[in-house]
């Protein structure tokens, strides 16, 4: 699947190696059954569509550290219970 989007962070084009700065248009190529996404700059893949949004919203992903065997940073607050509260 190919999707035109804006870069959420600086990266490099997978074809020419040029730096794609934050906010620049890029083509993301997702190959089925592969986690990695290929990124191509406008110079390599042609002009981006004119209806591409000017700004990209970046959400903060919360890492699940318990999968790595680490406790989350707020674990002391999670263990404190109010009086009368049963666990």
C-alpha positions as CSV (number, residue, x, y, z in Angstrom):
1,X,0.0,0.0,0.0
2,X,1.3,3.4,-0.9
3,X,0.3,6.6,1.1
4,X,1.5,10.2,0.7
5,X,2.0,11.9,4.0
6,X,4.2,14.4,5.8
7,X,7.2,13.4,7.7
8,X,6.6,13.4,11.5
9,X,10.4,13.4,12.1
10,X,13.5,13.7,9.9
11,X,14.4,10.5,8.0
12,X,16.1,9.5,4.8
13,X,14.8,8.5,1.4
14,X,15.2,4.8,0.8
15,X,16.1,5.3,-2.9
16,X,18.5,8.3,-3.1
17,X,19.4,8.7,0.6
18,X,18.4,12.4,0.7
19,X,17.3,13.7,4.1
20,X,13.5,14.2,4.3
21,X,13.0,17.0,6.9
22,X,10.1,17.2,9.4
23,X,6.9,18.3,7.6
24,X,8.1,17.5,4.1
25,X,5.9,15.3,1.9
26,X,7.0,11.7,1.5
27,X,5.6,8.5,0.1
28,X,5.3,5.6,2.6
29,X,5.2,2.1,1.1
30,X,3.9,-0.7,3.3
31,X,4.6,-4.2,2.1
32,X,2.1,-6.8,3.3
33,X,3.4,-9.1,6.1
34,X,6.4,-6.8,6.6
35,X,6.6,-4.4,9.6
36,X,9.0,-1.9,8.1
37,X,7.8,1.0,5.9
38,X,9.8,2.2,2.9
39,X,10.0,6.0,2.5
40,X,10.6,7.9,-0.7
41,X,11.1,11.6,-1.3
42,X,9.2,13.8,-3.8
43,X,12.2,13.9,-6.1
44,X,12.2,10.1,-6.5
45,X,8.5,9.4,-6.7
46,X,7.1,12.6,-8.4
47,X,5.1,15.4,-6.9
48,X,2.8,14.9,-3.9
49,X,-0.9,15.3,-4.4
50,X,-2.1,18.9,-3.9
51,X,-4.7,17.9,-1.3
52,X,-2.0,16.7,1.2
53,X,-2.5,18.4,4.6
54,X,0.1,21.1,5.4
55,X,0.6,19.9,9.0
56,X,1.1,16.5,10.5
57,X,-0.3,15.6,13.9
58,X,2.1,13.6,16.0
59,X,0.6,11.6,18.8
60,X,2.7,10.5,21.8
61,X,2.8,6.7,21.8
62,X,3.0,5.2,25.2
63,X,5.5,2.4,25.4
64,X,4.4,-0.8,27.1
65,X,7.5,-1.4,29.2
66,X,6.0,-4.4,31.0
67,X,6.6,-6.4,27.8
68,X,10.3,-5.7,28.2
69,X,10.2,-6.8,31.9
70,X,10.4,-3.2,33.2
71,X,7.9,-1.5,35.5
72,X,6.1,1.7,34.2
73,X,7.4,5.0,35.6
74,X,4.2,5.6,37.6
75,X,4.2,2.2,39.3
76,X,4.4,3.6,42.9
77,X,1.2,5.6,42.3
78,X,-0.5,2.5,40.9
79,X,0.2,0.6,44.1
80,X,-1.0,3.2,46.6
81,X,-4.6,2.6,47.7
82,X,-7.0,4.8,49.5
83,X,-8.2,3.8,53.0
84,X,-10.9,1.2,52.9
85,X,-10.1,0.2,49.3
86,X,-9.5,-3.5,48.8
87,X,-7.2,-4.9,46.2
